[in-house]
Structure formats: structure tokens, C-alpha cells
Amino acid sequence: MNRSSIQHKRCAIYTRKSSEEGLEQSFNSLHAQREACEAYIRSQAAEGWVLMDTVYDDGGFSGGTIDRPALKQLLRDIDNGLVDLVMVYKVDRLSRSLADFVRLIEQFDQQNISFVSVTQQFNTASSMGRLTLNVLLSFAQFEREVTSERIRDKIAASKKKGLWMGGAVPLGYDVVNKQLVVNDLEAQQVRQLFEQYLGFGSVKKLKSWADHQGMLSKRRTTQKQRQMGGCAISRGALYTILKNPTYIGKVAHQNELFDGQHQGIMETVLWQEVQAKLSQNRQQQQLKTHCQSPSLLAGILFDDLGNPMSPSHSKKGKKRYRYYVSQALLQFREQDAGSVTRLGGKDIEDIEDIVITQLKALLSNPNQLLNGVNNGTLSATDHQALTKNAGAIAKKWDHQSTEKQITYLKNFIQRITVSRHQVVINLSGAEILTHCLGRNLLGQHQSNVSNPIKLAIPVHLKRCGIETRLIMVNGPAPKTHSSSVKALQTALLKALTWNQELITGKALSASEIAKREKVTSRYVTHILKLAFLSPAIIKSIIQGSLPASFNMEVFKKMDLKYFWDDQEDKLLVW
């Protein structure tokens, strides 16, 4: 074979060392790896292998990530067509992560790049090389996981002994000989933050106070000698400070607290009071009781395939629109969604009204309640107390705070399942008994109260104007939305006024009115139809007693050839 006919392969050598230790030496691990690879390339000179001048060395970078500067440069050069073959001393020099390695090999394959490991005598050009590669890499992954477990076990054992295991030094402490030592000036600031939080009851207000006092975050220097901190304390940092058990001389690990070897800087009572306040605020946030329209059924509403229906909202201007949306829809699993995937608008009011109405009816009906909890072993006194206290809850329901109503719903109801044809409410007889009798009866009568009370309410989807409503079968008519009533009343006033103008000659045509009002003639024509409604319908509009099904969209489609009796038959029973 002629020397000129040999196809040259540009060989890039990649080297890596996990730690920076020893890199300052004149001949280190990176040099040794590169020297072995260069010798191998020289041995393959007859095959046209040529060493590239570019050096791809990553010193002090872990093989568990591909975020390495030299590796990134190598990949860029591969994409630019500058490399034909990648060589490493051992496979784990490229990556210790199986997933990362597979992605790198796929990228090499796309560019027809060969991969060679010097000491393991294989390359990815052959099937046997690929098999060997996967086996070796699996062992590398195993070694990494074992090492991680060993490190985690060491950290756990050290924390149980109360040792501080490093990381960001908390405000109020300094590090001396790898141990936390109290910084008196900062410790005073930390105590003030805890005391002020109890007074404010809000981290937002606490931040404003801290900013006004000129409090700054702790200054620290990173391993790369970068200066950090010394700025205003963020809300997130304040939360971290307020929840940190280090300040009472404790070390946290896996949700457990252990006595630390450092000194605390505040009384345990103060820290516990702050934790209780944080927990209370967190629960209120989850319940959303501070919202103008909280989602009453959050956490207990599901579609008919078991997907939670989570509360959501959107805003248009200053108006907030609430929704319950199936998690299957939110997670792009439409094929797993039930028959009802989204409740919004008046459907929110409908489903919440249905649930509350049924719960109040159960609590108000002694026979249904007693049959539901299956209380064969309850005394006559318990019977009387149960019906009395349950009835009192139902009677006072509308006068209770939203937070109290949500608490009842969460405690009494285990699950609500909504479908196109029914709403199923599973209530906890045990919780109802416990609350109404003032003591826990679950252990005493577990066989009698452990089964849920099941209420199935038939519903159907009914067209109401331009929207679809969730309506109880044989239930009360849906409520008319206040905005719809106001819109109808405003339109009726315009219709009567404009019709009178046309009758008296003050306005010669609908076009003249449209020009004056800066609207279209079609709009004026639609509104004028209201002036020809029957007196009974006009009275219903004024009183706001029309069915929810009647709104401007329905009216626009109405045929005015009807006599007044026909109009009333059509509209008042829609």
C-alpha cells in the first residue's frame, strides 16, 4: 500500500483528574495519561493516526458531570469536523456516569468519531468493543455509587455526633479549626430577627425591617477566592435563618435533630415559637384562606380516573379567574384524564355549592347521619350529642369564616370524585363523630366508623348561554351570576330609552343612535329587542330573578315572532 493512500486520522487525547491535588507538580497524572496515549498513537502510525496539537486537559473536575471546560472544547472541535478519533487512558476519564457516557458516545457516532481506551484495548468501531465498554462503565458507575454511599454514611455518623460538616457558615457564627464559634455581633442580629418575626408574623415585613436596620448577609470567601455576601438579606435567606436549628445548638440530619458540639445563641423556647408561627403561616398559605376567593376543595377533588384536580387561576386586568384542572392535563397526560378535565367559571361555584349543600344536608338530617356512621354501639347520649352538634355546624355554616369552612371540608371529606354524570362525595364518619362528640372514637368503634359515608349526586352538563354548567339532576336552578344580571339591566335601560327616542322622534333611526353612542348599528338593533319583551320578563330582569341560562348571548338568538306568552314559556323555563 502506498504511503499516500493511507487515510490520516486526527487523534485528540483527553485527560482528566478529579482533584487539584498534585497538579502543581512538573509531572502529574495528566502528563502520565497523555504520555501513554501519545505512545499508543505512535504505534498506530502505519494506520494513519496523527496526534493533534490541541491539549484537552481537565484538572480538578469530577467525572460525574460533563460540565468541564476541556471536554466542552473537545465537543466543539468535533462538531466543527476537526477530530476523527478520541483517545483516553481509561474509560472513566471521559465519564463515570453511564447516562452521560451514552450521550457522549451517541454524539461521537453522529460525527463518525472513533473512541479508544489505551489500557483497556478496545474501541467503539466493533460490537465487541461496545459490549466491553458498557460492562466496564457499569462497574465505574457502581464504584461511584458505592463511594457516594460511603460518604453519605460518614456524614450521617458525624452529624449524629454533633459535628459541623461544612457548607455555608450561618450568620451568627465563624469557623475556627473547622468548628463553629459564636460571632457575638452577628448573634445579636440573629436574635433580633427571631424576636421581630414573632412581632411582625410575616417574613415580608421582617425583610423591610432588616433592610431599614441595615442588616447584611454574612460575608464569605469561596474556594476560588470569590467574595460573596455583604448585601441585603433576601427573603429566602431569612426563611433559612428562621428555620435553622444550629442556633439552638443542634445539628439536623434526615429530619432529626442531634445535640451539636457548638454553642447555641438563643433559647430553645424562642426558636420553637418561631417554628410554630412559620408552620401556621404555611398552613394558611396552603389553604389560601387569605385570598378573596379561595379554592375550598383543593386537595380533595379528583376526576373519575383518580387524577387530582388542582386549583389554578388566571388574571385579566385586576380580575382573578379560578379553575380546578386535572393533573393529567397539567402533566400532558391527556390519555389518562377523566371525563371532566377542567372546572372553571361558574362550574367552580356549582361544584362547591353541590358539595357544601350535601354536607349541610347530611349534618342537618339526624337519621341519615346516624345511619351513615353505623353507630350500633353508641349510647343514647352520644346519639343526642351527635345530632345536636352536627346540626349546629350546618346551621352556622354560612356565618363561619372561610378558614373554618375549609377546615370542616378537609376533616369531614376524604375524597370528591367528579364526572360528567355524577359527583361522589366520600365522607369520614370517624372524623364527624370525633368532632361532634369531642373525643376520638376510632379505636373504640373502629369496625363501625372506619368505612366512609358515600354520597352520589347525579349531575348533568347543561348549556347556559355560551357556557356549559354542571347542574344537579332535580336540584335547584343554577344561580344567575351578578355580572350577567347587571349587564342585562344596563342593556334593558338602554333599550327602553332608545325605543322612546325613536317613538318621540328624538332619534330618527338606529344608525343615528349608533353614531351618537359610538357603537355599531347591529349592536343598537340587538339591544332594542329588549324593549319588546313581555312585562313579566322585564320585571324578572329588574329583580334579577331570571334563570342563569338567560343572558345577552341567548337573547341575541331569540326569535321576536313569539307572543309574550311564548317568550315567557321560552325564557322563564329555559
PLY file of the C-alpha trace (Angstrom):
ply
format ascii 1.0
element vertex 574
property float x
property float y
property float z
element edge 573
property int vertex1
property int vertex2
end_header
0.00 0.00 0.00
1.36 3.40 -0.91
2.01 5.74 1.98
0.00 8.42 0.14
-3.09 6.16 0.08
-3.27 5.85 3.90
-6.15 7.90 5.32
-4.98 10.06 8.18
-6.94 10.06 11.44
-6.64 13.14 13.61
-6.38 11.89 17.19
-7.43 14.02 20.17
-6.19 12.96 23.60
-8.49 13.75 26.53
-7.17 13.58 30.10
-8.88 14.23 33.44
-8.04 14.26 37.15
-10.77 14.53 39.79
-8.87 16.58 42.38
-6.48 19.51 42.10
-4.00 17.83 44.43
-0.63 17.33 42.73
-1.41 19.39 39.64
1.33 21.83 40.59
3.96 19.10 40.11
6.12 19.14 37.00
4.92 15.65 36.06
1.41 14.82 37.28
-1.38 12.38 36.47
-2.49 14.36 33.42
1.01 14.18 31.95
1.20 10.43 32.61
-2.15 9.83 30.89
-1.13 11.91 27.89
2.27 10.21 27.59
0.66 6.74 27.45
-1.82 7.90 24.80
0.91 9.50 22.68
2.90 6.25 22.72
-0.18 4.33 21.55
-0.76 6.79 18.70
2.85 6.42 17.58
2.37 2.64 17.49
-0.54 3.13 15.09
1.30 5.48 12.74
1.06 2.85 9.99
-2.74 3.16 10.22
-2.51 6.89 9.61
-3.06 8.00 13.20
-1.81 11.57 13.74
-1.62 13.36 17.10
-3.39 16.72 17.28
-1.56 19.65 18.83
-4.56 20.82 20.86
-4.40 19.78 24.52
-7.65 18.72 26.22
-6.80 18.53 29.93
-9.37 18.82 32.77
-7.60 19.04 36.10
-9.74 19.13 39.24
-13.06 18.11 37.63
-15.28 15.20 38.66
-16.25 12.50 36.18
-19.82 12.62 37.47
-20.62 15.65 35.32
-19.88 16.70 31.75
-19.64 20.36 32.71
-15.89 20.51 32.11
-14.10 23.19 30.03
-11.69 20.93 28.12
-14.43 18.40 27.34
-16.68 21.19 26.07
-13.86 22.42 23.82
-13.35 18.87 22.52
-17.05 18.54 21.68
-16.99 21.89 19.87
-13.99 20.78 17.80
-15.79 17.52 16.97
-18.84 19.46 15.79
-16.54 21.60 13.63
-15.05 18.49 11.99
-11.56 18.89 13.45
-11.33 15.46 15.14
-11.51 11.88 13.81
-10.68 9.86 16.94
-10.92 10.48 20.70
-8.45 8.67 22.94
-8.39 8.34 26.73
-6.17 6.48 29.17
-9.17 4.75 30.79
-12.90 4.88 30.09
-13.75 6.56 33.39
-11.52 9.51 32.40
-14.25 10.51 29.93
-17.18 9.94 32.31
-18.19 7.95 35.38
-21.88 8.41 34.64
-23.43 5.77 32.40
-26.11 8.14 31.15
-23.57 10.87 30.31
-21.25 8.40 28.64
-24.03 7.01 26.43
-24.90 10.54 25.31
-21.24 11.28 24.50
-20.86 8.06 22.50
-24.05 8.85 20.58
-22.63 12.27 19.77
-19.39 10.64 18.62
-21.33 8.22 16.40
-23.25 11.05 14.75
-19.92 12.56 13.67
-18.32 9.16 12.83
-15.80 9.63 15.62
-13.98 6.54 16.95
-13.37 6.18 20.68
-10.31 4.35 22.02
-9.23 3.45 25.55
-5.49 2.79 25.71
-5.25 0.48 28.73
-8.45 -1.45 28.03
-7.61 -2.39 24.44
-10.87 -1.71 22.63
-12.61 0.87 20.52
-16.23 1.54 19.63
-15.79 0.66 15.99
-16.54 -3.03 16.79
-19.51 -4.70 18.50
-17.19 -6.44 20.97
-15.66 -3.09 21.84
-19.12 -1.68 22.56
-20.00 -4.64 24.79
-16.77 -4.39 26.75
-17.24 -0.65 27.04
-20.70 -0.97 28.59
-19.53 -3.60 31.08
-16.58 -1.51 32.22
-18.68 1.61 32.50
-21.27 -0.23 34.59
-18.53 -1.08 37.06
-17.39 2.55 37.06
-20.95 3.63 37.85
-21.13 1.01 40.61
-17.88 2.26 42.13
-19.16 5.83 42.09
-22.42 4.86 43.81
-20.58 2.87 46.47
-18.28 5.83 47.09
-21.30 8.13 47.40
-22.95 5.79 49.89
-19.75 5.64 51.92
-19.55 9.44 52.02
-23.23 9.73 53.00
-22.75 7.22 55.81
-19.74 9.15 57.08
-21.67 12.43 57.05
-24.61 10.82 58.87
-22.35 9.37 61.57
-20.55 12.69 62.02
-23.78 14.68 62.31
-25.18 12.25 64.87
-22.11 13.08 66.95
-22.93 16.77 66.59
-20.10 17.67 64.23
-20.50 20.55 61.79
-19.84 19.13 58.32
-19.06 22.31 56.44
-21.00 24.29 53.88
-22.09 27.91 54.06
-21.34 29.31 57.52
-24.60 30.52 59.11
-24.99 34.12 60.18
-24.02 34.35 63.85
-21.03 32.01 63.65
-17.45 31.92 62.41
-15.34 28.84 61.66
-12.23 28.24 63.75
-10.33 24.96 63.31
-13.29 23.50 61.39
-15.66 24.21 64.28
-18.45 26.78 64.68
-17.65 29.60 67.08
-20.20 32.26 68.09
-19.78 35.70 66.50
-21.29 37.92 69.21
-22.24 40.83 66.94
-23.93 38.64 64.35
-25.54 36.50 67.06
-27.26 39.60 68.42
-28.65 40.33 64.96
-29.97 36.78 64.64
-31.77 37.02 67.98
-33.32 40.32 66.88
-34.55 38.71 63.66
-36.27 35.92 65.60
-37.86 38.31 68.09
-39.04 40.73 65.40
-40.55 37.91 63.33
-42.79 36.93 66.24
-43.94 40.54 66.40
-44.49 41.01 62.67
-45.73 37.50 61.89
-44.53 37.97 58.31
-41.18 37.44 56.61
-42.07 40.18 54.13
-42.40 42.71 56.95
-39.31 41.29 58.64
-37.26 41.90 55.48
-38.42 45.52 55.33
-37.38 45.96 58.95
-33.99 44.28 58.40
-33.32 46.46 55.35
-34.21 49.56 57.35
-31.79 48.45 60.10
-29.04 47.97 57.51
-28.55 44.28 58.27
-26.35 42.48 55.74
-25.80 38.85 54.84
-22.65 37.09 56.05
-19.50 37.78 54.06
-17.58 34.73 52.91
-14.81 33.77 50.51
-15.24 30.78 48.20
-12.53 28.24 47.39
-11.93 30.17 44.19
-11.34 33.32 46.27
-14.59 34.97 45.20
-16.09 37.41 47.71
-19.76 36.81 48.40
-22.37 38.21 50.80
-22.32 41.59 52.46
-25.60 42.58 50.81
-29.22 42.94 51.94
-30.63 39.69 53.34
-33.13 38.18 50.90
-36.49 36.73 51.92
-35.25 33.23 51.10
-32.22 33.73 53.34
-34.48 34.96 56.15
-36.56 31.78 55.89
-33.34 29.74 56.07
-32.19 31.64 59.16
-35.55 31.29 60.93
-35.68 27.52 60.34
-32.03 26.80 61.18
-31.69 24.60 64.32
-27.99 25.45 64.51
-28.97 28.49 66.59
-30.16 26.30 69.49
-27.04 24.13 69.45
-28.48 21.37 67.28
-27.37 19.61 64.10
-30.05 18.49 61.63
-29.90 15.29 59.62
-32.73 13.46 57.83
-35.43 15.45 59.67
-33.85 14.62 63.03
-32.06 16.94 65.45
-28.92 15.93 67.32
-27.01 17.75 70.06
-24.24 19.72 68.40
-20.71 20.32 69.65
-21.15 24.07 69.09
-22.76 26.63 71.38
-26.33 27.82 70.74
-27.07 31.54 70.55
-30.73 31.65 71.67
-33.22 29.96 73.96
-34.98 26.86 72.65
-38.38 28.37 73.56
-37.86 31.33 71.21
-36.81 29.07 68.34
-39.81 26.77 68.86
-42.24 29.71 68.92
-40.85 30.86 65.57
-41.22 27.36 64.11
-44.85 27.25 65.25
-45.52 30.63 63.62
-43.85 29.55 60.39
-45.93 26.36 60.35
-49.14 28.30 60.96
-48.39 30.72 58.13
-47.50 27.82 55.83
-50.84 26.10 56.52
-52.73 29.32 55.83
-50.83 29.67 52.57
-51.81 26.11 51.58
-55.44 26.74 52.47
-55.34 30.09 50.63
-57.81 31.50 53.15
-56.36 34.96 52.65
-57.46 35.00 49.00
-60.63 36.83 48.01
-61.95 33.57 46.52
-60.06 30.59 47.99
-60.35 27.14 46.42
-62.45 25.31 49.01
-61.94 21.83 47.55
-58.18 21.95 46.99
-56.60 18.59 47.83
-59.83 16.57 47.99
-61.20 16.93 44.42
-60.40 14.23 41.80
-61.58 13.31 38.32
-63.20 9.92 37.68
-59.85 8.30 36.80
-58.23 9.27 40.09
-56.25 12.32 38.95
-56.17 15.19 41.47
-57.88 18.35 40.23
-55.57 21.11 41.36
-56.59 24.74 41.87
-55.26 27.21 39.34
-56.07 30.74 38.28
-55.54 33.33 35.60
-55.82 37.10 35.68
-57.29 39.59 33.25
-56.59 43.07 34.45
-57.41 43.07 38.15
-59.94 40.23 37.88
-58.90 36.76 39.03
-60.44 33.66 37.43
-60.30 30.36 39.34
-60.09 26.83 37.93
-59.77 23.22 39.01
-57.60 21.39 36.45
-56.84 17.66 36.27
-53.18 16.85 36.93
-53.29 14.55 33.89
-53.89 17.64 31.77
-51.22 19.69 33.55
-48.67 16.88 33.10
-49.53 16.43 29.39
-51.09 13.00 30.00
-54.36 13.70 28.23
-54.88 9.97 27.59
-55.04 9.39 31.36
-57.54 12.17 32.06
-61.11 11.53 33.23
-64.36 12.67 31.63
-64.09 16.09 33.31
-60.65 17.67 32.96
-61.34 21.29 33.87
-63.82 23.19 36.00
-63.82 26.94 35.64
-66.06 29.96 35.83
-69.50 29.13 37.22
-68.57 25.42 37.34
-66.37 26.30 40.33
-69.39 27.72 42.15
-71.56 24.79 41.02
-69.27 22.02 42.32
-68.54 23.85 45.59
-72.26 24.58 46.11
-73.13 20.93 45.44
-70.58 19.65 47.97
-71.46 22.18 50.68
-75.21 21.67 50.16
-74.87 17.89 50.50
-72.63 18.15 53.57
-75.01 20.57 55.31
-77.98 18.34 54.43
-76.24 15.31 55.96
-75.32 17.17 59.14
-78.87 18.52 59.45
-80.55 15.12 58.99
-80.19 13.02 62.19
-81.48 9.79 60.65
-79.21 9.98 57.58
-76.23 10.92 59.74
-76.77 8.13 62.27
-77.30 5.57 59.52
-74.20 6.83 57.75
-71.83 6.40 60.68
-73.29 2.95 61.51
-73.09 3.67 65.22
-74.53 0.45 66.62
-72.59 0.74 69.88
-73.09 4.46 70.57
-75.08 5.40 73.64
-78.30 7.40 73.60
-76.36 10.35 75.00
-73.89 10.12 72.12
-76.82 9.98 69.66
-78.24 13.18 71.06
-74.90 15.00 71.19
-74.05 13.92 67.64
-77.28 15.21 66.09
-77.20 18.42 68.14
-73.60 19.37 67.38
-73.75 18.31 63.72
-76.92 20.33 63.24
-75.27 23.35 64.84
-72.39 23.14 62.35
-74.84 23.08 59.43
-76.91 25.94 60.84
-73.91 28.20 61.45
-72.08 27.23 58.24
-72.79 30.41 56.27
-71.65 32.56 59.20
-68.34 30.73 59.67
-65.04 32.14 58.41
-63.66 30.74 55.16
-60.77 29.19 57.10
-63.21 27.37 59.39
-65.27 26.13 56.43
-62.17 24.76 54.72
-61.14 23.02 57.95
-64.52 21.27 58.13
-64.30 20.24 54.47
-60.77 18.86 54.84
-61.61 16.96 58.04
-65.02 15.57 57.11
-64.45 14.77 53.42
-61.95 12.15 52.31
-62.43 12.46 48.57
-64.69 14.05 45.95
-64.87 12.43 42.51
-66.44 14.40 39.67
-67.55 13.00 36.31
-69.95 14.08 33.57
-72.86 12.24 35.20
-72.31 12.33 38.95
-70.39 13.78 41.87
-69.38 11.22 44.51
-68.52 12.50 47.99
-66.77 10.16 50.43
-67.06 11.44 54.00
-65.27 10.18 57.10
-67.76 9.00 59.70
-64.90 8.73 62.20
-63.95 12.40 61.82
-67.56 13.57 62.08
-68.05 11.55 65.27
-64.74 12.72 66.74
-65.53 16.38 66.10
-69.17 16.29 67.19
-68.60 14.20 70.33
-65.32 15.84 71.32
-63.34 12.60 71.61
-61.66 10.10 69.30
-63.90 7.06 68.82
-61.88 5.39 66.07
-60.17 2.97 68.41
-63.35 2.29 70.40
-65.63 1.63 67.43
-63.21 1.14 64.57
-65.35 -1.52 62.87
-68.34 0.80 62.93
-66.88 4.07 61.69
-63.89 3.14 59.51
-65.93 2.89 56.28
-66.60 6.22 54.55
-70.09 7.64 54.06
-70.71 7.72 50.32
-72.99 10.32 48.73
-73.62 10.07 44.97
-75.25 13.14 43.40
-76.47 12.81 39.79
-75.46 15.79 37.65
-75.52 16.72 34.00
-73.83 19.30 31.84
-76.37 21.91 30.77
-75.90 24.57 28.15
-76.45 28.01 29.69
-75.93 30.69 27.08
-72.40 30.44 25.74
-71.12 28.24 28.58
-71.74 24.75 29.97
-72.82 24.37 33.59
-72.58 21.43 35.99
-76.16 21.08 37.22
-77.67 18.76 39.86
-80.38 16.49 38.49
-83.66 17.52 40.19
-81.69 20.14 42.07
-82.19 23.90 42.32
-81.69 26.03 39.25
-78.17 27.44 38.96
-77.66 30.92 40.28
-77.50 33.86 37.93
-74.10 35.50 38.03
-74.25 39.07 39.35
-72.31 40.41 36.36
-74.84 38.84 33.97
-77.73 40.43 35.89
-76.09 43.85 35.82
-75.35 43.56 32.10
-78.98 42.66 31.37
-80.31 45.50 33.49
-77.99 48.01 31.81
-78.99 46.75 28.36
-82.71 46.93 29.26
-82.37 50.55 30.37
-80.66 51.41 27.07
-83.35 49.59 25.08
-86.24 51.39 26.77
-84.51 54.77 26.45
-83.59 54.32 22.77
-87.04 52.96 21.88
-88.66 56.01 23.49
-86.36 58.27 21.46
-87.44 56.55 18.24
-91.13 56.81 19.18
-90.94 60.52 20.04
-88.75 61.36 17.07
-85.79 62.45 19.17
-83.80 59.91 17.17
-84.68 59.20 13.56
-83.02 55.78 13.21
-80.90 53.14 14.86
-77.96 54.36 12.79
-78.27 57.81 14.31
-78.23 56.33 17.82
-75.23 54.14 16.91
-73.30 57.15 15.62
-74.07 59.12 18.77
-73.17 56.26 21.12
-70.10 55.31 19.05
-71.26 51.71 18.57
-72.37 49.67 15.57
-75.91 49.75 14.20
-76.11 45.99 14.72
-75.42 46.42 18.42
-78.21 49.00 18.73
-80.61 46.69 16.90
-79.82 43.82 19.27
-80.29 45.98 22.36
-83.59 47.43 21.09
-85.08 43.93 21.09
-85.20 44.08 24.88
-87.84 46.82 24.69
-90.28 44.31 23.16
-90.03 41.68 25.88
-93.07 40.79 27.95
-93.67 42.75 31.17
-93.07 39.59 33.20
-89.63 39.09 31.66
-88.76 42.77 32.10
-89.78 42.52 35.76
-87.58 39.43 36.19
-84.61 41.27 34.69
-85.11 44.23 37.03
-85.44 41.93 40.06
-82.53 39.74 38.93
-84.65 36.60 39.18
-84.17 35.22 35.67
-82.64 31.72 35.37
-78.87 31.61 34.91
-79.49 30.32 31.40
-80.79 33.70 30.22
-78.16 36.23 29.24
-77.33 38.54 26.37
-76.00 35.73 24.19
-79.30 33.84 24.50
-81.25 37.00 23.85
-79.38 37.77 20.62
-80.53 34.43 19.21
-84.17 34.85 20.30
-86.91 34.99 17.63
-89.16 38.01 18.33
-92.04 36.50 16.39
-93.08 34.91 19.68
-96.06 36.36 21.52
-95.44 37.40 25.11
-96.78 34.06 26.35
-94.40 32.25 24.01
-91.49 34.41 25.20
-92.22 33.55 28.82
-92.54 29.86 28.03
-89.22 30.03 26.20
-87.20 32.17 28.62
-88.58 31.75 32.13
-88.25 27.95 31.98
-85.02 27.80 29.95
0 1
1 2
2 3
3 4
4 5
5 6
6 7
7 8
8 9
9 10
10 11
11 12
12 13
13 14
14 15
15 16
16 17
17 18
18 19
19 20
20 21
21 22
22 23
23 24
24 25
25 26
26 27
27 28
28 29
29 30
30 31
31 32
32 33
33 34
34 35
35 36
36 37
37 38
38 39
39 40
40 41
41 42
42 43
43 44
44 45
45 46
46 47
47 48
48 49
49 50
50 51
51 52
52 53
53 54
54 55
55 56
56 57
57 58
58 59
59 60
60 61
61 62
62 63
63 64
64 65
65 66
66 67
67 68
68 69
69 70
70 71
71 72
72 73
73 74
74 75
75 76
76 77
77 78
78 79
79 80
80 81
81 82
82 83
83 84
84 85
85 86
86 87
87 88
88 89
89 90
90 91
91 92
92 93
93 94
94 95
95 96
96 97
97 98
98 99
99 100
100 101
101 102
102 103
103 104
104 105
105 106
106 107
107 108
108 109
109 110
110 111
111 112
112 113
113 114
114 115
115 116
116 117
117 118
118 119
119 120
120 121
121 122
122 123
123 124
124 125
125 126
126 127
127 128
128 129
129 130
130 131
131 132
132 133
133 134
134 135
135 136
136 137
137 138
138 139
139 140
140 141
141 142
142 143
143 144
144 145
145 146
146 147
147 148
148 149
149 150
150 151
151 152
152 153
153 154
154 155
155 156
156 157
157 158
158 159
159 160
160 161
161 162
162 163
163 164
164 165
165 166
166 167
167 168
168 169
169 170
170 171
171 172
172 173
173 174
174 175
175 176
176 177
177 178
178 179
179 180
180 181
181 182
182 183
183 184
184 185
185 186
186 187
187 188
188 189
189 190
190 191
191 192
192 193
193 194
194 195
195 196
196 197
197 198
198 199
199 200
200 201
201 202
202 203
203 204
204 205
205 206
206 207
207 208
208 209
209 210
210 211
211 212
212 213
213 214
214 215
215 216
216 217
217 218
218 219
219 220
220 221
221 222
222 223
223 224
224 225
225 226
226 227
227 228
228 229
229 230
230 231
231 232
232 233
233 234
234 235
235 236
236 237
237 238
238 239
239 240
240 241
241 242
242 243
243 244
244 245
245 246
246 247
247 248
248 249
249 250
250 251
251 252
252 253
253 254
254 255
255 256
256 257
257 258
258 259
259 260
260 261
261 262
262 263
263 264
264 265
265 266
266 267
267 268
268 269
269 270
270 271
271 272
272 273
273 274
274 275
275 276
276 277
277 278
278 279
279 280
280 281
281 282
282 283
283 284
284 285
285 286
286 287
287 288
288 289
289 290
290 291
291 292
292 293
293 294
294 295
295 296
296 297
297 298
298 299
299 300
300 301
301 302
302 303
303 304
304 305
305 306
306 307
307 308
308 309
309 310
310 311
311 312
312 313
313 314
314 315
315 316
316 317
317 318
318 319
319 320
320 321
321 322
322 323
323 324
324 325
325 326
326 327
327 328
328 329
329 330
330 331
331 332
332 333
333 334
334 335
335 336
336 337
337 338
338 339
339 340
340 341
341 342
342 343
343 344
344 345
345 346
346 347
347 348
348 349
349 350
350 351
351 352
352 353
353 354
354 355
355 356
356 357
357 358
358 359
359 360
360 361
361 362
362 363
363 364
364 365
365 366
366 367
367 368
368 369
369 370
370 371
371 372
372 373
373 374
374 375
375 376
376 377
377 378
378 379
379 380
380 381
381 382
382 383
383 384
384 385
385 386
386 387
387 388
388 389
389 390
390 391
391 392
392 393
393 394
394 395
395 396
396 397
397 398
398 399
399 400
400 401
401 402
402 403
403 404
404 405
405 406
406 407
407 408
408 409
409 410
410 411
411 412
412 413
413 414
414 415
415 416
416 417
417 418
418 419
419 420
420 421
421 422
422 423
423 424
424 425
425 426
426 427
427 428
428 429
429 430
430 431
431 432
432 433
433 434
434 435
435 436
436 437
437 438
438 439
439 440
440 441
441 442
442 443
443 444
444 445
445 446
446 447
447 448
448 449
449 450
450 451
451 452
452 453
453 454
454 455
455 456
456 457
457 458
458 459
459 460
460 461
461 462
462 463
463 464
464 465
465 466
466 467
467 468
468 469
469 470
470 471
471 472
472 473
473 474
474 475
475 476
476 477
477 478
478 479
479 480
480 481
481 482
482 483
483 484
484 485
485 486
486 487
487 488
488 489
489 490
490 491
491 492
492 493
493 494
494 495
495 496
496 497
497 498
498 499
499 500
500 501
501 502
502 503
503 504
504 505
505 506
506 507
507 508
508 509
509 510
510 511
511 512
512 513
513 514
514 515
515 516
516 517
517 518
518 519
519 520
520 521
521 522
522 523
523 524
524 525
525 526
526 527
527 528
528 529
529 530
530 531
531 532
532 533
533 534
534 535
535 536
536 537
537 538
538 539
539 540
540 541
541 542
542 543
543 544
544 545
545 546
546 547
547 548
548 549
549 550
550 551
551 552
552 553
553 554
554 555
555 556
556 557
557 558
558 559
559 560
560 561
561 562
562 563
563 564
564 565
565 566
566 567
567 568
568 569
569 570
570 571
571 572
572 573
